[in-house]
Every structure is written in structure tokens, then in C-alpha cells.
């Protein structure tokens, strides 16, 4: 989960999909539209739908255009326009203006506005007001409000109430609710209050959510397949779900897909494909991806690199990771076999499900030396 002010609020900042798929429809007689109005709404819809893919400069210009058009309607009392205007201001971190328009929208009984106002109160650590507005929104059938109530209860460590909210949402087939319900089975804090823990149930609900296209769930079930928790271990399934999330722009998934291609997990090993995905992650700000690519100098500034140079540095970095992983697994093997009193078979059983592991295998070191231009002879100790 994402942490803000020390609280886990994953999906809490999934600002409703209206900012991505808004259709400005004025259906009341007081706002009867002309043909020109319809054309203008179509243009606005296109701007909103493409907002996330725009450059910073384009976003600024688009935001100004949208705000000008929305303000005209918002000032006339259109609750939907008020809600969307609040979203734009919130994305710009102008909380006071966002609060004004969310309040205007919420008091006009707009369910999305009520949900957003609850989110803003929760952001300001006013749980009572947040819960009040979530309930109003939920009573109107706004699905995300019930999930946000669950997140609020979770943050307040009222895990049983959170469990109930997520369960109701999940049973209704709502993807974010299914994901968070899965997390309740997968997570630790809830078990302190007697809630069940089941990796299998977590995987079940993650899968239901993932198959609806929910990116956090796609990444979560991908991780379970990667290590074989709650499901049979499968690099191919892990890569499948990670890729689904990455194709929707999930930052961590972009990086993880890159690593899997570079290391040959679930697909043919390819530094080139690994570099492609890790570059996408780095461009979106993933810190580990930027470090792995050597994109930052000592002051943290990005460095441009020709492709061939980038590929060489990336390949070496991945090879070094593989060497360190091999050393770590060798240590775990010896620790489990010798110090924990396990046998060779038990130690291998402990390690084998998650890794193509061979004890004292020098393949990773050999690959690194080849990339560094060294030539050495190795023998594998059985």
C-alpha cells in the first residue's frame, strides 16, 4: 500500500475514474445545449481522457483550458463540473480550491463529489468528516466510497470493520474491493484481531480483480506466482500479470518486467528487452530503475546515454545482481543445511521453488566476467 503521513492508503488516491472518462452531459432544462455545446463537450471529453499521456507543458495548457470551461458550468451550479474542477485542482496540489469545489458538489448530492470530499478530509486526518461523506456517497451507490471507508477503518486499525467493507465491495464484483479484500487475507495486522489469513483466498480475490484490469491486483498476483505463495509457482504466470500491469503504466511492474526479461524468468533471456522495460520505469521516476541504469550522477541528476552504452552498463548491472543473488542463496543453503540442522534435500526444497538454484553454481560469475572482458575457468562444485 502507498503510505502518506504514515498511513497506508493504496487506492485511497485512486482519484475516481471520472477524470479519465468524463462525459459532460447537461441533462436538465436549465442547461439545454445547442449543437455548439455538444461539440465543445466532445472536445472536453477528449482532453480529459488523454490527460495522463500528455507532457508537462501540454498538461498545463490543457488544465487551463479545462478549468476555464468547467468554471463556467461550476459557477452556474453544475455539480459534475464542480467535482471535476476539484479533481483538477487537487492534482495540482491546490487543496483549498479543491476543497471549495468538492464541497459545492457534495452539498448538491453529487456522489462522486461526496466521495472526493471524504478523501480530502481523510487526507487532512479528519476521520469523522471523511466517514460522514463516504457514507453519504455509498448510500447513493458510489462503489469507491465503500472501498475508501474500508481503507479509513484499516488506517484506524479497525480491521474487522475494514474487512466487512471490503467483503461487501468484493462480493459485488468491484475490482478495487476485491483487491483490498484479498489484501486482508494476505496482510499481517488484521490477524492480530483474529481475522483469517489465507494465501489461497488472497490469490483468489487478487485474480478476480486482476482479470478486471485492476493494476495493483495484477502486480500482486504476479508476485504470488513469482514466489509460489497461494498458487503454484510459475514464472510464466508471474510475467503475464506483471506485463498486464506494466502495459497500463504501473511503475513497479514496469521495473519488474524489465528484470524478468533481463534475467530470463518466464521468457527467453534478453538484456535488450529488459533495458526497454527498465527504461520506461526510469523515465516515469522509478528510483531503482534509474540507479540500475546509471541514469543519475552523484547529485541525483539524470544522465543521457547512447543506446549501446546503456545496454552495456545495464547488462553488467544485471549480471552483478545475479552474482549477489547466487552468493545470498548459497549462504541461505548453508545456513539452513548446517546451522538449522536440515539435510541437503530439505535445504534444496526450501530454496528451489523460487529460484533456478544450483549450489555453488559459477554461471552468474562467468557471465559477469564475460561482460567485463575477463576470461576464467570455473568448475561447478556439486
One Martini backbone bead per residue (centre of mass of N, CA, C, O) as a GRO file, in nm:
protein
  382
    1UNK     BB    1   0.099   0.034   0.016
    2UNK     BB    2   0.051   0.351   0.034
    3UNK     BB    3   0.225   0.628   0.192
    4UNK     BB    4   0.066   0.878   0.409
    5UNK     BB    5   0.136   0.998   0.697
    6UNK     BB    6   0.186   0.681   0.777
    7UNK     BB    7  -0.033   0.574   0.572
    8UNK     BB    8  -0.235   0.337   0.425
    9UNK     BB    9  -0.357   0.434   0.076
   10UNK     BB   10  -0.438   0.235  -0.124
   11UNK     BB   11  -0.658   0.386  -0.358
   12UNK     BB   12  -0.717   0.652  -0.215
   13UNK     BB   13  -0.565   0.780  -0.490
   14UNK     BB   14  -0.803   0.683  -0.673
   15UNK     BB   15  -0.908   0.896  -0.860
   16UNK     BB   16  -1.167   0.898  -1.013
   17UNK     BB   17  -1.261   0.799  -1.338
   18UNK     BB   18  -1.377   1.076  -1.435
   19UNK     BB   19  -1.097   1.205  -1.532
   20UNK     BB   20  -1.084   0.977  -1.777
   21UNK     BB   21  -1.433   0.947  -1.848
   22UNK     BB   22  -1.567   1.213  -1.904
   23UNK     BB   23  -1.909   1.327  -1.952
   24UNK     BB   24  -2.062   1.618  -2.059
   25UNK     BB   25  -2.386   1.617  -1.921
   26UNK     BB   26  -2.674   1.818  -1.985
   27UNK     BB   27  -3.009   1.730  -1.868
   28UNK     BB   28  -3.132   1.997  -1.810
   29UNK     BB   29  -3.325   2.264  -1.886
   30UNK     BB   30  -3.125   2.485  -1.775
   31UNK     BB   31  -2.895   2.317  -1.981
   32UNK     BB   32  -2.954   2.351  -2.266
   33UNK     BB   33  -2.821   2.239  -2.575
   34UNK     BB   34  -2.633   2.302  -2.831
   35UNK     BB   35  -2.438   2.210  -3.088
   36UNK     BB   36  -2.187   2.355  -2.975
   37UNK     BB   37  -2.193   2.218  -2.697
   38UNK     BB   38  -2.142   1.929  -2.794
   39UNK     BB   39  -1.863   1.985  -2.923
   40UNK     BB   40  -1.729   2.084  -2.664
   41UNK     BB   41  -1.767   1.824  -2.498
   42UNK     BB   42  -1.600   1.642  -2.684
   43UNK     BB   43  -1.335   1.792  -2.640
   44UNK     BB   44  -1.323   1.761  -2.334
   45UNK     BB   45  -1.319   1.454  -2.326
   46UNK     BB   46  -1.051   1.422  -2.478
   47UNK     BB   47  -0.875   1.575  -2.277
   48UNK     BB   48  -0.929   1.395  -2.030
   49UNK     BB   49  -0.848   1.113  -2.144
   50UNK     BB   50  -0.540   1.234  -2.231
   51UNK     BB   51  -0.396   1.358  -1.978
   52UNK     BB   52  -0.181   1.133  -1.886
   53UNK     BB   53  -0.012   1.151  -2.181
   54UNK     BB   54   0.095   1.420  -2.129
   55UNK     BB   55   0.282   1.669  -2.105
   56UNK     BB   56   0.356   1.912  -1.892
   57UNK     BB   57   0.284   2.142  -2.088
   58UNK     BB   58   0.012   2.022  -2.185
   59UNK     BB   59  -0.121   1.999  -1.909
   60UNK     BB   60  -0.126   2.298  -1.845
   61UNK     BB   61  -0.295   2.386  -2.090
   62UNK     BB   62  -0.532   2.191  -2.042
   63UNK     BB   63  -0.608   2.284  -1.759
   64UNK     BB   64  -0.685   2.571  -1.841
   65UNK     BB   65  -0.907   2.494  -2.038
   66UNK     BB   66  -1.086   2.329  -1.848
   67UNK     BB   67  -1.128   2.536  -1.623
   68UNK     BB   68  -1.272   2.746  -1.793
   69UNK     BB   69  -1.511   2.560  -1.875
   70UNK     BB   70  -1.596   2.459  -1.590
   71UNK     BB   71  -1.653   2.729  -1.442
   72UNK     BB   72  -1.906   2.804  -1.594
   73UNK     BB   73  -2.069   2.565  -1.470
   74UNK     BB   74  -2.000   2.578  -1.170
   75UNK     BB   75  -2.119   2.873  -1.127
   76UNK     BB   76  -2.417   2.742  -1.208
   77UNK     BB   77  -2.426   2.449  -1.036
   78UNK     BB   78  -2.260   2.213  -1.154
   79UNK     BB   79  -2.167   1.926  -0.995
   80UNK     BB   80  -1.978   1.785  -1.199
   81UNK     BB   81  -1.793   2.025  -1.255
   82UNK     BB   82  -1.706   2.069  -0.962
   83UNK     BB   83  -1.571   1.797  -0.921
   84UNK     BB   84  -1.363   1.816  -1.157
   85UNK     BB   85  -1.231   2.077  -1.064
   86UNK     BB   86  -1.129   1.959  -0.799
   87UNK     BB   87  -0.940   1.748  -0.927
   88UNK     BB   88  -0.750   1.943  -1.071
   89UNK     BB   89  -0.658   2.090  -0.815
   90UNK     BB   90  -0.550   1.840  -0.668
   91UNK     BB   91  -0.332   1.767  -0.878
   92UNK     BB   92  -0.203   2.066  -0.806
   93UNK     BB   93  -0.215   2.102  -0.486
   94UNK     BB   94  -0.500   2.274  -0.441
   95UNK     BB   95  -0.679   2.225  -0.171
   96UNK     BB   96  -0.868   2.469  -0.128
   97UNK     BB   97  -1.006   2.457  -0.408
   98UNK     BB   98  -1.093   2.166  -0.392
   99UNK     BB   99  -1.270   2.195  -0.141
  100UNK     BB  100  -1.475   2.391  -0.255
  101UNK     BB  101  -1.582   2.208  -0.497
  102UNK     BB  102  -1.652   1.955  -0.339
  103UNK     BB  103  -1.858   2.090  -0.155
  104UNK     BB  104  -2.049   2.188  -0.371
  105UNK     BB  105  -2.107   1.906  -0.488
  106UNK     BB  106  -2.192   1.752  -0.227
  107UNK     BB  107  -2.437   1.948  -0.148
  108UNK     BB  108  -2.568   1.839  -0.439
  109UNK     BB  109  -2.550   1.515  -0.427
  110UNK     BB  110  -2.274   1.424  -0.533
  111UNK     BB  111  -2.115   1.127  -0.511
  112UNK     BB  112  -1.830   1.199  -0.606
  113UNK     BB  113  -1.798   1.452  -0.431
  114UNK     BB  114  -1.831   1.306  -0.160
  115UNK     BB  115  -1.589   1.120  -0.191
  116UNK     BB  116  -1.375   1.345  -0.228
  117UNK     BB  117  -1.428   1.486   0.039
  118UNK     BB  118  -1.351   1.244   0.212
  119UNK     BB  119  -1.058   1.225   0.109
  120UNK     BB  120  -0.972   1.509   0.206
  121UNK     BB  121  -1.027   1.459   0.505
  122UNK     BB  122  -0.836   1.218   0.533
  123UNK     BB  123  -0.583   1.378   0.446
  124UNK     BB  124  -0.649   1.570   0.714
  125UNK     BB  125  -0.730   1.370   0.955
  126UNK     BB  126  -1.066   1.360   0.928
  127UNK     BB  127  -1.252   1.094   0.996
  128UNK     BB  128  -1.544   1.184   1.053
  129UNK     BB  129  -1.592   1.342   0.789
  130UNK     BB  130  -1.512   1.124   0.595
  131UNK     BB  131  -1.727   0.915   0.680
  132UNK     BB  132  -1.976   1.084   0.620
  133UNK     BB  133  -1.924   1.111   0.307
  134UNK     BB  134  -1.896   0.817   0.237
  135UNK     BB  135  -2.182   0.734   0.322
  136UNK     BB  136  -2.336   0.916   0.130
  137UNK     BB  137  -2.213   0.793  -0.125
  138UNK     BB  138  -2.285   0.494  -0.071
  139UNK     BB  139  -2.598   0.540  -0.056
  140UNK     BB  140  -2.577   0.604  -0.384
  141UNK     BB  141  -2.368   0.373  -0.504
  142UNK     BB  142  -2.068   0.448  -0.464
  143UNK     BB  143  -1.818   0.223  -0.478
  144UNK     BB  144  -1.551   0.369  -0.368
  145UNK     BB  145  -1.659   0.449  -0.087
  146UNK     BB  146  -1.646   0.168   0.047
  147UNK     BB  147  -1.343   0.134   0.016
  148UNK     BB  148  -1.261   0.396   0.170
  149UNK     BB  149  -1.380   0.303   0.434
  150UNK     BB  150  -1.194   0.060   0.468
  151UNK     BB  151  -0.931   0.224   0.470
  152UNK     BB  152  -0.999   0.393   0.714
  153UNK     BB  153  -1.028   0.159   0.913
  154UNK     BB  154  -0.747   0.048   0.870
  155UNK     BB  155  -0.593   0.304   0.967
  156UNK     BB  156  -0.757   0.271   1.257
  157UNK     BB  157  -0.746  -0.046   1.329
  158UNK     BB  158  -1.037  -0.153   1.208
  159UNK     BB  159  -1.040  -0.453   1.068
  160UNK     BB  160  -1.330  -0.563   1.075
  161UNK     BB  161  -1.458  -0.324   0.921
  162UNK     BB  162  -1.281  -0.344   0.676
  163UNK     BB  163  -1.357  -0.632   0.597
  164UNK     BB  164  -1.659  -0.573   0.549
  165UNK     BB  165  -1.629  -0.362   0.324
  166UNK     BB  166  -1.463  -0.536   0.126
  167UNK     BB  167  -1.659  -0.771   0.104
  168UNK     BB  168  -1.899  -0.621  -0.017
  169UNK     BB  169  -1.746  -0.520  -0.265
  170UNK     BB  170  -1.646  -0.795  -0.373
  171UNK     BB  171  -1.931  -0.935  -0.400
  172UNK     BB  172  -2.002  -0.707  -0.631
  173UNK     BB  173  -1.737  -0.699  -0.831
  174UNK     BB  174  -1.525  -0.491  -0.727
  175UNK     BB  175  -1.201  -0.457  -0.789
  176UNK     BB  176  -1.090  -0.291  -0.545
  177UNK     BB  177  -1.234  -0.471  -0.335
  178UNK     BB  178  -1.097  -0.739  -0.409
  179UNK     BB  179  -0.811  -0.651  -0.350
  180UNK     BB  180  -0.851  -0.567  -0.047
  181UNK     BB  181  -0.961  -0.837   0.043
  182UNK     BB  182  -0.706  -0.992  -0.024
  183UNK     BB  183  -0.521  -0.832   0.173
  184UNK     BB  184  -0.655  -0.934   0.435
  185UNK     BB  185  -0.540  -1.229   0.386
  186UNK     BB  186  -0.227  -1.127   0.332
  187UNK     BB  187  -0.208  -0.980   0.588
  188UNK     BB  188  -0.113  -0.904   0.931
  189UNK     BB  189  -0.276  -0.711   1.129
  190UNK     BB  190  -0.559  -0.858   1.126
  191UNK     BB  191  -0.461  -1.119   1.284
  192UNK     BB  192  -0.452  -0.971   1.567
  193UNK     BB  193  -0.797  -0.975   1.544
  194UNK     BB  194  -0.877  -1.272   1.407
  195UNK     BB  195  -0.823  -1.282   1.121
  196UNK     BB  196  -0.785  -1.437   0.843
  197UNK     BB  197  -0.529  -1.649   0.683
  198UNK     BB  198  -0.495  -1.666   0.312
  199UNK     BB  199  -0.333  -1.716   0.024
  200UNK     BB  200  -0.557  -1.841  -0.146
  201UNK     BB  201  -0.766  -1.612  -0.109
  202UNK     BB  202  -0.592  -1.387  -0.210
  203UNK     BB  203  -0.551  -1.500  -0.495
  204UNK     BB  204  -0.846  -1.510  -0.577
  205UNK     BB  205  -0.904  -1.196  -0.552
  206UNK     BB  206  -0.678  -1.094  -0.726
  207UNK     BB  207  -0.770  -1.236  -0.986
  208UNK     BB  208  -1.047  -1.105  -1.016
  209UNK     BB  209  -0.929  -0.819  -1.033
  210UNK     BB  210  -0.718  -0.856  -1.258
  211UNK     BB  211  -0.937  -0.953  -1.478
  212UNK     BB  212  -1.043  -0.635  -1.470
  213UNK     BB  213  -0.760  -0.449  -1.470
  214UNK     BB  214  -0.623  -0.426  -1.191
  215UNK     BB  215  -0.305  -0.338  -1.127
  216UNK     BB  216  -0.246  -0.415  -0.829
  217UNK     BB  217  -0.347  -0.707  -0.868
  218UNK     BB  218  -0.156  -0.792  -1.091
  219UNK     BB  219   0.097  -0.759  -0.922
  220UNK     BB  220   0.021  -0.939  -0.682
  221UNK     BB  221  -0.020  -1.210  -0.840
  222UNK     BB  222   0.257  -1.206  -0.967
  223UNK     BB  223   0.411  -1.236  -0.695
  224UNK     BB  224   0.288  -1.513  -0.621
  225UNK     BB  225   0.400  -1.665  -0.867
  226UNK     BB  226   0.701  -1.607  -0.824
  227UNK     BB  227   0.697  -1.763  -0.514
  228UNK     BB  228   0.447  -1.957  -0.443
  229UNK     BB  229   0.184  -1.800  -0.315
  230UNK     BB  230  -0.129  -1.961  -0.329
  231UNK     BB  231   0.035  -2.080  -0.571
  232UNK     BB  232   0.179  -2.203  -0.833
  233UNK     BB  233   0.477  -2.180  -0.945
  234UNK     BB  234   0.522  -1.909  -1.205
  235UNK     BB  235   0.686  -1.722  -1.432
  236UNK     BB  236   0.476  -1.693  -1.657
  237UNK     BB  237   0.246  -1.576  -1.479
  238UNK     BB  238   0.401  -1.345  -1.361
  239UNK     BB  239   0.464  -1.204  -1.631
  240UNK     BB  240   0.176  -1.167  -1.727
  241UNK     BB  241   0.079  -0.977  -1.492
  242UNK     BB  242   0.300  -0.769  -1.502
  243UNK     BB  243   0.244  -0.684  -1.797
  244UNK     BB  244  -0.041  -0.583  -1.760
  245UNK     BB  245   0.042  -0.357  -1.565
  246UNK     BB  246   0.262  -0.220  -1.740
  247UNK     BB  247   0.067  -0.148  -1.984
  248UNK     BB  248  -0.074   0.064  -1.761
  249UNK     BB  249   0.185   0.200  -1.592
  250UNK     BB  250   0.307   0.039  -1.369
  251UNK     BB  251   0.589   0.106  -1.214
  252UNK     BB  252   0.690  -0.161  -1.080
  253UNK     BB  253   0.619  -0.348  -1.319
  254UNK     BB  254   0.816  -0.237  -1.523
  255UNK     BB  255   1.068  -0.324  -1.365
  256UNK     BB  256   1.000  -0.630  -1.330
  257UNK     BB  257   0.988  -0.699  -1.629
  258UNK     BB  258   1.278  -0.622  -1.688
  259UNK     BB  259   1.411  -0.831  -1.500
  260UNK     BB  260   1.287  -1.088  -1.629
  261UNK     BB  261   1.417  -1.049  -1.906
  262UNK     BB  262   1.715  -1.022  -1.811
  263UNK     BB  263   1.696  -1.317  -1.644
  264UNK     BB  264   1.488  -1.532  -1.771
  265UNK     BB  265   1.186  -1.511  -1.649
  266UNK     BB  266   0.942  -1.662  -1.848
  267UNK     BB  267   1.172  -1.607  -2.065
  268UNK     BB  268   1.381  -1.503  -2.277
  269UNK     BB  269   1.684  -1.390  -2.254
  270UNK     BB  270   1.704  -1.011  -2.242
  271UNK     BB  271   1.859  -0.715  -2.230
  272UNK     BB  272   1.696  -0.544  -2.428
  273UNK     BB  273   1.414  -0.585  -2.298
  274UNK     BB  274   1.494  -0.499  -2.017
  275UNK     BB  275   1.575  -0.210  -2.093
  276UNK     BB  276   1.307  -0.112  -2.202
  277UNK     BB  277   1.145  -0.137  -1.932
  278UNK     BB  278   1.340   0.017  -1.741
  279UNK     BB  279   1.324   0.283  -1.893
  280UNK     BB  280   1.025   0.335  -1.843
  281UNK     BB  281   1.055   0.346  -1.537
  282UNK     BB  282   1.266   0.575  -1.522
  283UNK     BB  283   1.095   0.791  -1.676
  284UNK     BB  284   0.872   0.766  -1.424
  285UNK     BB  285   1.078   0.749  -1.148
  286UNK     BB  286   1.227   0.492  -1.082
  287UNK     BB  287   1.482   0.454  -0.871
  288UNK     BB  288   1.603   0.169  -0.933
  289UNK     BB  289   1.615   0.205  -1.237
  290UNK     BB  290   1.808   0.447  -1.244
  291UNK     BB  291   2.038   0.306  -1.096
  292UNK     BB  292   2.074   0.060  -1.284
  293UNK     BB  293   2.129   0.259  -1.543
  294UNK     BB  294   2.294   0.516  -1.457
  295UNK     BB  295   2.113   0.804  -1.462
  296UNK     BB  296   2.278   0.912  -1.213
  297UNK     BB  297   2.442   1.124  -1.039
  298UNK     BB  298   2.569   1.242  -0.741
  299UNK     BB  299   2.310   1.460  -0.757
  300UNK     BB  300   2.058   1.309  -0.915
  301UNK     BB  301   2.102   1.343  -1.215
  302UNK     BB  302   2.033   1.299  -1.530
  303UNK     BB  303   2.164   1.073  -1.789
  304UNK     BB  304   2.261   1.057  -2.102
  305UNK     BB  305   2.248   0.766  -2.333
  306UNK     BB  306   2.356   0.558  -2.537
  307UNK     BB  307   2.243   0.256  -2.614
  308UNK     BB  308   2.503   0.082  -2.600
  309UNK     BB  309   2.591   0.186  -2.325
  310UNK     BB  310   2.334   0.114  -2.170
  311UNK     BB  311   2.344  -0.191  -2.227
  312UNK     BB  312   2.613  -0.251  -2.093
  313UNK     BB  313   2.548  -0.144  -1.806
  314UNK     BB  314   2.297  -0.318  -1.765
  315UNK     BB  315   2.424  -0.598  -1.796
  316UNK     BB  316   2.623  -0.569  -1.562
  317UNK     BB  317   2.417  -0.511  -1.338
  318UNK     BB  318   2.265  -0.779  -1.366
  319UNK     BB  319   2.508  -0.967  -1.322
  320UNK     BB  320   2.566  -0.866  -1.036
  321UNK     BB  321   2.299  -0.951  -0.917
  322UNK     BB  322   2.333  -1.256  -0.974
  323UNK     BB  323   2.580  -1.294  -0.795
  324UNK     BB  324   2.450  -1.200  -0.529
  325UNK     BB  325   2.225  -1.407  -0.530
  326UNK     BB  326   2.400  -1.659  -0.522
  327UNK     BB  327   2.541  -1.594  -0.254
  328UNK     BB  328   2.283  -1.579  -0.083
  329UNK     BB  329   2.182  -1.870  -0.141
  330UNK     BB  330   2.429  -2.014  -0.032
  331UNK     BB  331   2.394  -1.913   0.254
  332UNK     BB  332   2.110  -2.030   0.303
  333UNK     BB  333   2.184  -2.320   0.256
  334UNK     BB  334   2.400  -2.346   0.482
  335UNK     BB  335   2.223  -2.251   0.713
  336UNK     BB  336   2.001  -2.471   0.687
  337UNK     BB  337   2.183  -2.728   0.682
  338UNK     BB  338   2.378  -2.667   0.938
  339UNK     BB  339   2.238  -2.472   1.162
  340UNK     BB  340   1.931  -2.608   1.129
  341UNK     BB  341   1.956  -2.927   1.062
  342UNK     BB  342   1.951  -2.981   0.767
  343UNK     BB  343   1.928  -3.113   0.471
  344UNK     BB  344   1.985  -3.109   0.147
  345UNK     BB  345   1.689  -3.156   0.063
  346UNK     BB  346   1.563  -2.933   0.245
  347UNK     BB  347   1.724  -2.696   0.135
  348UNK     BB  348   1.629  -2.725  -0.162
  349UNK     BB  349   1.325  -2.708  -0.100
  350UNK     BB  350   1.341  -2.417   0.013
  351UNK     BB  351   1.472  -2.285  -0.266
  352UNK     BB  352   1.358  -2.400  -0.545
  353UNK     BB  353   1.069  -2.264  -0.601
  354UNK     BB  354   1.212  -1.960  -0.666
  355UNK     BB  355   1.475  -2.098  -0.800
  356UNK     BB  356   1.745  -2.153  -1.018
  357UNK     BB  357   1.915  -2.369  -0.814
  358UNK     BB  358   2.274  -2.402  -0.767
  359UNK     BB  359   2.523  -2.505  -0.590
  360UNK     BB  360   2.796  -2.320  -0.662
  361UNK     BB  361   2.728  -2.158  -0.904
  362UNK     BB  362   2.927  -1.989  -1.182
  363UNK     BB  363   2.755  -1.852  -1.407
  364UNK     BB  364   2.725  -1.558  -1.313
  365UNK     BB  365   3.030  -1.494  -1.300
  366UNK     BB  366   3.092  -1.562  -1.595
  367UNK     BB  367   2.907  -1.351  -1.723
  368UNK     BB  368   3.042  -1.106  -1.597
  369UNK     BB  369   3.328  -1.153  -1.708
  370UNK     BB  370   3.249  -1.134  -2.005
  371UNK     BB  371   3.144  -0.837  -1.990
  372UNK     BB  372   3.440  -0.745  -1.868
  373UNK     BB  373   3.667  -0.922  -2.038
  374UNK     BB  374   3.699  -1.191  -1.903
  375UNK     BB  375   3.900  -1.506  -1.845
  376UNK     BB  376   3.769  -1.805  -1.694
  377UNK     BB  377   3.785  -2.089  -1.493
  378UNK     BB  378   3.522  -2.324  -1.409
  379UNK     BB  379   3.378  -2.514  -1.143
  380UNK     BB  380   3.126  -2.721  -1.032
  381UNK     BB  381   3.001  -2.773  -0.717
  382UNK     BB  382   2.828  -3.069  -0.589
   0.00000   0.00000   0.00000
